[in-house]
Amino acid sequence: MPIPCFVNAEINPAGDWDYVRIDTPTVGTLKAYSSGSTDTYGYLLGPSCDPNAPITRNDDKDQHNTNFYIEERNLLPGTYYVAVKHWERWPWWPTGTGPYTLHIEFNSDDHGSDPTSATLVSCNSSIGGNLETGGNEDYFAIDLSGDGDFSVYTTGTTDTLGTLMDSSPAILTQDNNSGTDTNFLIQRNLVKGTYYVAVSHNDGVS
């Protein structure tokens, strides 16, 4: 189904499960939740659609809200499913039914969220980015053709944290405010090879 979206549905009869297929076109973050008076239980499933092996699941958003709420999850392009059932104290003897509205939101990531989906960047160039959601990280890959002094930094008004990694990828160093204003700046002597830079928001990192 298209995303973002909402759909009105109903758990009926007792013990019913509703399944919705989601095809994510790019790397991004997905959020799914229900609204209404029915006490729901939600599952985020991978391409196998196996509720016994969920990516994550949730019962109540909080103690005052019995709708399920699956917070933003970083996902790769692919097929996923959201399954919804009624919460039951004794699942082997289901009795609950009722209507609900299912909400699904997806935010595409402008750059990869891990080294396998990193955006390749040429040396002596710049590229724009956007941290779309809390906890979002943008990954960039740099192939160095020789040994030398390497610098990477951000510009702009966002308070950024930069992480430099080798090809493994193991962290070599981090910085959050050595650049202009609240931008990071990393300078390092590196040997020929592939490296990764992760850019995230500096949330309280000193």
Backbone torsions as a table, in degrees:
resi	resn	phi	psi	omega
1	MET	NA	155.7	-179.4
2	PRO	-67.6	151.5	178.0
3	ILE	-132.9	144.2	-1.7
4	PRO	-71.3	158.3	-177.3
5	CYS	-160.9	169.2	166.6
6	PHE	-141.5	150.9	-178.6
7	VAL	-142.1	136.0	175.7
8	ASN	-85.4	131.9	-176.0
9	ALA	-144.8	179.9	-178.3
10	GLU	-150.5	136.3	170.5
11	ILE	-84.4	106.3	-177.1
12	ASN	-168.2	121.5	8.3
13	PRO	-80.5	-177.5	176.1
14	ALA	-57.5	136.7	-177.4
15	GLY	90.0	-2.4	-179.3
16	ASP	-67.8	143.0	171.3
17	TRP	-118.1	135.3	173.7
18	ASP	-107.0	135.2	-179.8
19	TYR	-121.9	134.8	176.4
20	VAL	-124.7	129.8	178.0
21	ARG	-91.2	138.5	179.6
22	ILE	-129.5	126.0	175.1
23	ASP	-107.0	109.3	179.9
24	THR	-86.7	122.2	-173.8
25	PRO	-78.1	-23.1	-175.4
26	THR	-142.0	174.6	167.7
27	VAL	-62.6	141.0	179.7
28	GLY	178.6	-170.5	-179.0
29	THR	-118.0	136.4	-178.5
30	LEU	-118.6	139.2	175.9
31	LYS	-128.9	136.6	179.7
32	ALA	-136.8	138.8	179.6
33	TYR	-161.0	165.0	177.4
34	SER	-115.5	162.1	172.7
35	SER	-137.3	156.2	-178.1
36	GLY	125.1	-174.6	-175.3
37	SER	-92.9	-5.9	-178.8
38	THR	-82.0	137.6	179.5
39	ASP	-80.9	103.6	-172.3
40	THR	-104.9	159.8	174.2
41	TYR	-131.7	124.4	-175.1
42	GLY	-117.0	146.7	179.2
43	TYR	-127.8	137.3	168.5
44	LEU	-103.8	121.1	-173.3
45	LEU	-116.9	152.2	176.2
46	GLY	-81.0	-169.2	-174.9
47	PRO	-63.0	-21.0	178.2
48	SER	-76.3	-15.0	179.5
49	CYS	56.9	40.9	-177.2
50	ASP	-101.3	109.5	-178.8
51	PRO	-68.1	-13.2	177.0
52	ASN	-81.9	-9.4	178.8
53	ALA	-135.4	62.7	-176.5
54	PRO	-73.9	154.0	169.4
55	ILE	-66.7	-42.5	174.0
56	THR	-163.2	166.7	177.8
57	ARG	-152.0	162.2	-178.2
58	ASN	-154.4	146.2	178.9
59	ASP	-100.1	-67.1	-176.6
60	ASP	-120.5	141.4	174.7
61	LYS	-61.8	-45.0	175.6
62	ASP	-160.8	-177.0	-174.7
63	GLN	-67.3	-15.3	-179.7
64	HIS	-104.7	-0.1	-174.7
65	ASN	-137.6	113.5	-176.0
66	THR	-90.4	9.5	172.1
67	ASN	-79.1	144.1	175.7
68	PHE	-71.5	154.1	-179.4
69	TYR	-148.2	107.2	176.8
70	ILE	-97.4	112.3	-176.8
71	GLU	-68.7	168.7	-175.1
72	GLU	-53.7	127.4	177.9
73	ARG	-119.4	134.2	175.3
74	ASN	-75.6	124.9	-177.5
75	LEU	-129.0	148.6	172.4
76	LEU	-85.5	164.9	174.6
77	PRO	-58.2	139.4	179.6
78	GLY	158.7	-167.1	-178.2
79	THR	-107.2	131.1	179.2
80	TYR	-135.1	166.3	179.7
81	TYR	-135.1	144.8	168.9
82	VAL	-111.6	125.1	178.1
83	ALA	-112.0	137.6	-178.2
84	VAL	-129.1	132.5	173.4
85	LYS	-137.1	173.3	175.0
86	HIS	-81.1	140.2	174.7
87	TRP	-71.6	131.8	-179.5
88	GLU	-129.5	131.2	175.4
89	ARG	-64.8	-36.3	177.1
90	TRP	-121.3	88.5	-173.8
91	PRO	-62.6	-20.1	178.8
92	TRP	-78.8	-6.3	178.3
93	TRP	-137.2	68.1	-173.7
94	PRO	-69.9	142.0	177.3
95	THR	-133.5	-18.2	-171.9
96	GLY	-77.2	140.1	174.2
97	THR	-140.6	169.6	174.2
98	GLY	150.6	160.5	179.9
99	PRO	-83.9	157.9	175.9
100	TYR	-158.6	166.7	172.9
101	THR	-116.8	127.0	178.6
102	LEU	-95.5	129.5	179.1
103	HIS	-116.0	133.7	177.6
104	ILE	-132.1	127.5	180.0
105	GLU	-126.5	139.7	179.9
106	PHE	-137.6	128.6	176.8
107	ASN	-114.8	117.4	178.4
108	SER	-67.5	142.9	177.1
109	ASP	-95.9	130.3	-177.2
110	ASP	-71.7	-19.0	175.9
111	HIS	-137.8	163.1	-177.4
112	GLY	-59.8	155.3	-179.0
113	SER	-104.0	7.7	175.2
114	ASP	-159.8	170.8	-176.5
115	PRO	-59.5	-31.3	-177.6
116	THR	-69.1	-20.9	-179.7
117	SER	-117.8	18.7	-176.4
118	ALA	-63.0	146.8	175.2
119	THR	-80.7	126.7	179.2
120	LEU	-76.4	128.1	-178.6
121	VAL	-122.2	135.1	177.5
122	SER	-81.0	150.6	175.1
123	CYS	-64.3	153.9	-179.9
124	ASN	58.0	40.5	177.8
125	SER	-141.5	171.7	177.1
126	SER	-133.5	157.6	-179.2
127	ILE	-148.8	141.3	-179.8
128	GLY	-80.7	154.1	177.7
129	GLY	-149.8	166.4	179.6
130	ASN	-147.6	127.4	174.9
131	LEU	-89.3	97.2	-168.2
132	GLU	-72.9	-33.4	-174.8
133	THR	-135.7	161.7	175.0
134	GLY	-60.3	133.6	-178.9
135	GLY	84.5	-3.2	179.6
136	ASN	-67.5	139.4	173.0
137	GLU	-125.1	135.9	173.3
138	ASP	-103.2	129.2	-178.9
139	TYR	-108.8	138.0	178.7
140	PHE	-129.4	143.6	177.8
141	ALA	-112.2	138.2	179.1
142	ILE	-129.5	125.0	176.1
143	ASP	-101.0	112.1	178.9
144	LEU	-90.3	126.2	-177.0
145	SER	-83.2	-8.3	179.7
146	GLY	-163.1	176.3	178.4
147	ASP	-76.7	153.0	176.4
148	GLY	162.4	-176.6	178.8
149	ASP	-82.5	131.9	-174.9
150	PHE	-121.0	135.5	176.3
151	SER	-131.7	138.7	174.7
152	VAL	-143.4	139.6	-176.5
153	TYR	-160.1	166.3	174.1
154	THR	-113.9	160.8	171.2
155	THR	-130.3	158.5	179.2
156	GLY	123.1	-169.3	-174.2
157	THR	-98.5	-6.4	179.8
158	THR	-79.6	136.3	177.6
159	ASP	-78.9	101.7	-170.8
160	THR	-103.6	153.4	171.4
161	LEU	-118.9	126.9	179.8
162	GLY	-110.9	139.0	178.6
163	THR	-127.0	123.6	177.9
164	LEU	-101.1	129.2	-178.2
165	MET	-128.1	152.4	174.2
166	ASP	-85.9	-170.9	-173.0
167	SER	-72.3	-8.7	-173.8
168	SER	-69.0	-41.6	-0.3
169	PRO	-100.8	117.9	174.7
170	ALA	-102.2	144.5	-178.4
171	ILE	-71.7	127.5	175.9
172	LEU	-94.6	-41.9	179.5
173	THR	-166.4	163.0	175.4
174	GLN	-135.5	156.5	174.9
175	ASP	-154.2	150.2	178.8
176	ASN	-129.7	-14.0	-175.7
177	ASN	-153.0	23.5	179.4
178	SER	-81.9	-10.8	178.2
179	GLY	-89.4	-163.0	179.9
180	THR	-70.7	141.9	-179.8
181	ASP	54.4	-120.2	-178.7
182	THR	-108.7	25.9	179.4
183	ASN	-88.7	152.1	176.4
184	PHE	-84.3	156.9	174.1
185	LEU	-145.0	122.8	177.6
186	ILE	-119.4	126.9	176.2
187	GLN	-126.6	129.4	-173.1
188	ARG	-155.5	144.2	172.3
189	ASN	-86.4	121.3	-174.4
190	LEU	-126.1	153.1	174.8
191	VAL	-94.1	166.1	-179.8
192	LYS	-53.6	139.0	178.1
193	GLY	152.2	-172.2	179.8
194	THR	-101.4	135.8	179.6
195	TYR	-133.2	159.0	178.5
196	TYR	-124.1	143.5	174.2
197	VAL	-123.4	124.8	175.5
198	ALA	-106.4	132.3	179.4
199	VAL	-116.2	125.7	178.2
200	SER	-137.7	172.6	175.7
201	HIS	-78.7	141.2	178.3
202	ASN	-82.1	89.9	-179.2
203	ASP	-93.0	80.9	174.8
204	GLY	79.0	11.5	177.7
205	VAL	-82.7	130.8	-177.3
206	SER	-94.1	NA	NA
